[in-house]
Amino acid sequence: MTGKSVRSYGIKAQKSLSEMSADVGLPADKCESLLERLIDLRLVRHLGDQYEIAHDFLAHEISDTLVDSEEREFKRFRELLTTKAAAFSTTHDLLTVGELLVLFKHKERVLPSDPELKILLASWAREEGPGLFWLLNAIPARVIELIGAGEIETDLEREERAMLVLLRQKVTGMPFRGKDWSPFKGYKLGIQLAHLLSRYGRRTPDSVIRWAMRSKHGSVRASVAEVLAEKVATGSRNWISELGKSSSPFRRAIFEALSLRKELHLPPKKRESKYASRPMQEFALLQEVSRGRNDAERRAALRALQGFRPRALTWLYAWALSTFRTVGLQPILSKLPKMRAEKIEVVLSPVDSEKSESRGERIGLFRAYRPTCSGAQY
């Protein structure tokens, strides 16, 4: 008990009953009883609502004889946390990685106050070391309050704002709000964005899908393709027209790859209507090519698509798909030496999708996973 009333450098420390109780891990009433006994022995004295060692000499003796090196280390960094937290509003100095690591070593013994929780949150958000343990074990309402105050700061980096958004979602369990997605636009947060897209699926706002499609991060682009497949499958067929009208190689790759999805069925009336948009009709014809049950049906579908006069690359995609299913890969390979990189990717894309399907994977999207070889993207 007396060891808790000595600072790491051997002088007296004044502490309240609640602080002493937290330090020794005893209930407040039990702690108070022990302190009263030490007061009777004239080892501790009571000053207002604070307790301290009675004599400086005794404090030095306790530090030298009763406090081991590990306890002294804990005291030193626990005091450092308190000191830095008190000055944080003025200095904005975060805890270093080394300081956080030492505190984390004693994580169960560190019960942070509100000011200490604030600097722990700021240090963690800047990825300066561990801090999530204390944040997730704190009172949720207080953490949410600190997050809200932190987001007001104007000098926060995008990564810091993203960390605060993720923490709020973790603490509250609430879905993302529209504005919560914006910090994830940067390339550095691609892995986190890909995870969020996979998690939210068709609930992802369309506006987020549109800017996520411009990402150069492969995992983001693959997740976008899966989200769009889910959206189209659940009725958002406006995406077929939007993707089909685009000149972006990535969007066109998704458009073509979606036509291979067995779970995507256009209603016959929608498919055959003369009022259907051109991309919708083109998509339906690509589906006919991919769903032909034999060579004759595939060739007939290919002729119908040719009569529709689709884009050159769409026709090349359909030809490669039909050829691969009818006679195999060799005729396609024989044409590659004379093709530009852009066309090579187009003719190999359905082959890649077919092989992915045979391995039980969700989608190949040879072109969708990376920018085109030619460098043209959007």
C-alpha positions in Angstrom: 0.0 0.0 0.0 2.8 2.4 0.9 4.6 1.7 -2.3 1.6 3.1 -4.2 2.2 6.5 -2.5 5.7 6.9 -3.8 6.6 8.3 -7.2 9.0 6.5 -9.5 11.8 8.8 -8.5 11.4 8.3 -4.8 9.4 11.3 -3.5 6.0 11.4 -1.9 2.9 11.2 -4.1 -0.5 12.6 -3.0 -3.4 10.4 -4.2 -7.1 10.3 -3.6 -8.9 7.3 -2.1 -10.3 6.4 -5.6 -6.8 6.5 -7.1 -5.3 4.4 -4.3 -8.2 1.9 -4.7 -7.5 1.7 -8.4 -3.8 1.3 -7.9 -4.0 -1.6 -5.5 -7.1 -3.2 -6.9 -9.1 -3.2 -3.7 -12.6 -1.9 -3.0 -12.6 1.7 -1.7 -13.9 0.7 1.8 -11.2 -1.9 2.3 -8.5 0.5 1.0 -9.7 3.2 3.3 -9.5 0.8 6.3 -5.9 -0.1 5.5 -5.0 3.6 5.0 -6.5 4.4 8.4 -4.2 1.8 10.0 -1.2 3.3 8.3 -2.2 6.7 9.6 -2.4 5.3 13.1 1.2 4.0 12.6 2.2 7.5 11.5 3.3 6.1 8.1 0.7 7.9 6.1 -1.1 11.2 6.6 -4.5 12.6 5.4 -4.5 16.0 3.7 -8.1 17.0 2.7 -9.2 14.2 0.3 -5.6 13.2 -0.5 -3.2 10.7 1.2 0.6 10.8 1.2 3.6 9.2 2.9 4.3 11.0 6.2 8.1 11.6 5.6 10.3 12.1 2.6 13.0 9.9 4.1 10.4 7.1 4.4 9.4 7.6 0.7 13.0 7.1 -0.3 13.4 4.0 1.8 10.2 2.5 0.4 11.3 3.3 -3.2 14.7 1.7 -2.6 13.6 -1.4 -0.7 10.0 -2.2 -1.5 9.6 -1.2 -5.1 11.1 -3.5 -7.7 12.4 -2.5 -11.1 9.2 -3.6 -12.9 7.0 -1.6 -10.5 9.3 1.4 -10.9 9.0 1.1 -14.7 5.2 1.0 -14.4 5.1 4.0 -12.0 7.4 6.1 -14.3 5.3 5.6 -17.4 2.0 5.8 -15.5 3.1 9.2 -14.2 4.2 10.1 -17.7 0.7 9.4 -19.1 -0.8 11.6 -16.4 1.6 14.4 -17.1 1.3 14.3 -20.9 -2.5 14.1 -20.7 -2.7 17.2 -18.5 -0.7 19.2 -21.0 -2.2 17.6 -24.2 -4.8 20.4 -24.8 -2.0 22.9 -24.9 1.0 21.0 -26.4 -0.9 18.4 -28.6 2.1 16.1 -28.0 1.1 12.5 -28.5 2.4 9.4 -26.7 5.3 7.8 -28.6 5.2 4.2 -29.8 7.7 3.3 -27.1 5.6 4.9 -24.4 2.4 3.2 -25.5 4.2 -0.2 -25.7 5.4 0.1 -22.1 1.9 1.2 -20.9 0.4 -1.7 -22.9 2.7 -4.1 -21.1 0.9 -3.1 -17.9 -2.5 -2.6 -19.6 -4.7 -4.1 -17.0 -3.3 -1.8 -14.3 -3.8 1.4 -16.3 -7.3 2.7 -15.7 -7.2 6.0 -17.6 -9.0 9.1 -16.5 -10.9 11.2 -19.1 -7.9 13.4 -20.0 -5.7 10.3 -20.3 -8.3 8.5 -22.5 -8.3 11.6 -24.8 -4.6 11.4 -25.4 -4.7 7.6 -25.8 -7.4 8.0 -28.4 -5.5 10.7 -30.3 -2.3 8.6 -30.2 -4.0 5.4 -31.4 -5.8 7.3 -34.2 -2.5 8.4 -35.6 -1.3 4.8 -35.5 1.4 5.6 -33.0 1.0 2.4 -31.1 -1.6 0.3 -29.2 -4.5 2.0 -27.5 -7.6 0.0 -28.6 -7.6 -2.0 -25.4 -8.4 1.0 -23.2 -10.8 2.5 -25.7 -12.9 -0.6 -26.0 -13.0 -1.1 -22.2 -14.0 2.5 -21.5 -17.6 3.7 -21.0 -19.0 3.7 -24.6 -20.8 7.1 -24.2 -17.5 8.7 -23.2 -15.6 7.2 -26.1 -18.3 8.4 -28.5 -18.0 11.9 -27.0 -14.3 11.9 -27.4 -14.6 10.7 -31.0 -17.0 13.5 -31.8 -14.7 16.1 -30.3 -11.7 14.6 -32.2 -13.5 14.8 -35.6 -14.0 18.6 -35.1 -10.2 19.0 -35.3 -9.3 20.6 -38.7 -5.7 19.2 -38.9 -6.6 15.5 -38.8 -5.1 13.4 -41.6 -7.5 11.3 -43.6 -6.2 8.1 -42.0 -6.9 9.5 -38.6 -10.5 10.4 -39.5 -10.9 6.9 -40.9 -9.7 5.3 -37.7 -12.2 7.4 -35.6 -15.0 6.3 -38.0 -14.1 2.7 -37.6 -13.9 3.0 -33.8 -17.3 4.6 -33.6 -18.8 1.8 -35.7 -17.1 -0.7 -33.4 -18.4 0.9 -30.2 -21.9 1.6 -31.3 -22.5 -1.2 -33.8 -24.4 1.3 -36.0 -24.2 1.2 -39.8 -22.0 3.8 -41.6 -23.5 7.1 -42.3 -23.1 8.7 -45.8 -20.3 11.0 -44.7 -18.4 8.2 -42.9 -17.2 6.7 -46.2 -15.3 9.8 -47.4 -12.1 9.3 -45.4 -11.5 5.9 -47.1 -10.9 7.5 -50.6 -7.1 7.4 -50.3 -5.0 4.5 -51.6 -3.4 3.9 -48.2 -6.8 2.7 -46.8 -7.6 0.4 -49.7 -7.6 -2.8 -47.6 -10.0 -1.2 -45.1 -12.3 0.0 -47.9 -12.3 -3.4 -49.6 -13.3 -5.0 -46.3 -16.1 -2.4 -45.8 -17.4 -3.0 -49.3 -17.5 -6.7 -48.7 -19.2 -6.2 -45.4 -21.9 -3.8 -46.5 -22.5 -5.4 -49.9 -25.6 -4.0 -51.6 -26.2 -1.6 -48.7 -23.2 0.4 -49.9 -24.4 3.8 -51.3 -24.2 4.1 -55.0 -22.1 7.3 -54.7 -19.4 5.3 -52.8 -19.4 2.6 -55.5 -18.8 5.3 -58.1 -15.7 6.8 -56.5 -14.5 3.4 -55.3 -14.4 2.2 -59.0 -11.7 4.8 -59.5 -9.4 3.2 -57.0 -6.1 1.7 -58.2 -6.2 -0.8 -55.3 -6.8 -4.3 -56.7 -8.8 -5.5 -53.7 -11.1 -2.5 -53.8 -11.8 -3.0 -57.5 -12.6 -6.7 -56.9 -14.9 -5.9 -54.0 -16.7 -3.3 -56.2 -17.3 -5.9 -58.8 -18.9 -8.2 -56.2 -21.0 -5.4 -54.7 -22.3 -4.5 -58.1 -23.2 -8.2 -58.9 -25.2 -8.2 -55.6 -26.9 -4.9 -56.4 -27.9 -6.1 -59.9 -29.1 -9.4 -58.6 -31.4 -7.7 -56.1 -33.0 -5.4 -58.7 -30.7 -2.4 -59.2 -30.6 -3.0 -63.0 -29.9 0.7 -63.6 -26.3 -0.3 -63.1 -26.3 -2.4 -66.2 -27.1 0.7 -68.3 -24.6 2.9 -66.4 -21.8 0.3 -66.9 -22.7 -0.4 -70.5 -22.6 3.3 -71.5 -19.2 3.9 -69.9 -15.9 4.0 -71.8 -14.0 3.0 -68.7 -12.2 -0.4 -69.3 -12.9 -1.3 -65.7 -16.6 -0.6 -65.9 -16.9 -2.4 -69.2 -15.1 -5.4 -67.8 -17.7 -5.6 -65.0 -20.5 -5.2 -67.5 -19.2 -8.1 -69.5 -18.4 -10.3 -66.6 -21.8 -9.8 -65.0 -23.3 -11.2 -68.2 -21.7 -14.5 -67.2 -23.4 -14.7 -63.8 -25.9 -17.4 -63.8 -27.8 -15.8 -60.9 -28.5 -12.6 -62.9 -31.7 -13.0 -65.0 -33.2 -10.1 -66.9 -37.1 -10.4 -67.1 -38.1 -11.5 -70.6 -40.3 -8.4 -71.1 -37.5 -6.1 -70.1 -35.0 -8.0 -72.3 -37.2 -8.0 -75.4 -38.9 -4.6 -75.0 -38.1 -2.3 -77.9 -38.0 0.5 -75.3 -35.1 -1.2 -73.4 -31.9 0.9 -73.4 -29.1 -0.1 -75.8 -26.8 -1.3 -73.0 -29.6 -3.4 -71.6 -30.2 -5.1 -75.0 -26.5 -5.6 -75.4 -26.3 -7.2 -72.0 -29.2 -9.5 -72.8 -27.4 -10.6 -76.1 -24.2 -11.3 -74.2 -26.2 -13.4 -71.8 -27.6 -15.4 -74.7 -24.0 -16.1 -75.9 -22.9 -17.2 -72.4 -26.0 -19.3 -71.8 -26.1 -21.2 -75.1 -26.6 -24.9 -74.3 -24.7 -26.1 -77.4 -22.5 -24.9 -80.2 -25.5 -24.1 -82.5 -27.2 -21.9 -79.9 -24.0 -20.0 -79.1 -23.3 -19.4 -82.8 -26.9 -18.1 -83.3 -26.5 -15.8 -80.3 -23.2 -14.5 -81.6 -24.8 -13.7 -85.0 -27.6 -11.9 -83.3 -25.1 -9.8 -81.3 -23.2 -9.1 -84.5 -26.4 -7.8 -86.1 -26.9 -5.5 -83.1 -23.5 -3.9 -84.0 -22.0 -3.7 -80.5 -18.8 -2.0 -79.6 -15.8 -3.6 -81.1 -14.3 -4.8 -77.8 -17.7 -6.2 -76.7 -17.9 -8.2 -79.9 -14.3 -9.4 -79.3 -15.3 -10.4 -75.8 -18.3 -12.4 -77.0 -16.3 -14.0 -79.8 -13.6 -15.2 -77.3 -16.3 -16.5 -75.0 -18.1 -18.5 -77.7 -14.8 -19.7 -79.2 -13.5 -20.9 -75.9 -16.7 -22.8 -75.1 -17.0 -24.2 -78.6 -13.5 -25.3 -79.7 -11.2 -24.3 -76.8 -8.3 -22.0 -76.1 -6.0 -22.7 -79.1 -7.8 -20.4 -81.7 -7.7 -17.5 -79.2 -4.0 -18.0 -78.4 -3.1 -18.1 -82.1 -4.4 -14.5 -82.5 -2.6 -13.0 -79.5 0.7 -12.2 -81.2 -1.0 -9.8 -83.5 -3.1 -8.1 -80.9 -2.5 -4.9 -78.8 -2.4 -5.2 -75.0 -5.9 -3.9 -74.6 -7.4 -6.5 -76.9 -5.4 -9.3 -75.3 -7.0 -8.5 -72.0 -10.4 -8.5 -73.5 -10.1 -11.9 -75.2 -8.5 -13.5 -72.1 -11.1 -12.0 -69.7 -13.9 -14.6 -70.4 -11.3 -17.4 -70.2 -10.2 -16.1 -66.8 -13.8 -15.9 -65.6 -14.5 -19.4 -66.9 -11.5 -20.9 -65.1 -12.4 -19.0 -61.9 -15.9 -20.4 -62.1 -14.6 -23.9 -62.5 -12.5 -23.5 -59.3 -15.5 -22.4 -57.4 -14.4 -18.7 -57.2 -17.0 -15.9 -57.4 -15.6 -14.0 -60.3 -12.5 -13.8 -62.4 -12.6 -10.3 -63.9 -9.1 -10.4 -65.5 -9.3 -6.8 -66.3 -11.2 -5.6 -63.3 -8.5 -6.6 -60.8 -6.0 -4.2 -62.3 -5.7 -1.3 -64.7 -5.4 -2.1 -68.4 -2.0 -2.8 -69.8 -2.3 0.1 -72.2 -2.6 2.5 -69.3 -6.1 3.8 -70.3 -8.4 3.5 -67.3 -11.3 5.8 -66.8 
